[in-house]
Amino acid sequence: MADTTTQSDSTVVTITESAAEQVKTLLAEEEGKQGLRLEIRGGGCSGMSYGLSFDNQQEKDHVIETHGIKVFIDPKSAIYLKGTVLDYHSGLEGKGFVIKNPQAKSSCGCGNSFSV
């Protein structure tokens, strides 16, 4: 399936197929939610932290449709997420979503917050 966006910038975030499959599985349990929201929040050890939640599209959101899912990103978060890859890993060391942000200059030891 081809990657498309409803906004003009398709390079905000790349979603891997494994991340999309996990989102599909989890989203099926979320009544009334259309997709995954990826956002940047103030706070955390390094100044900014990532937020993932199931949500519906809001006005002015970047909407990335790929691998059969929708990802919503507000315009302010999109500035800090440009070029980011959202992946999902499952292995002996644990499982979970992994965010690879090329704009992050440093991150805390837990990997949940970063600075630019």
Buried (B, 14 or more C-beta within 10 A) or exposed (E): EEEEBEBEEBEBBBBBEBBBBBBEEEBEEEEEBBBBBBBBEEEBBBEBBBEBEBBEBEEEBBBBBBBEBBBBBBEEBBEBBBEBBBBBBEEEEEEEBBBEBEEBEEBBEEEBBBBE
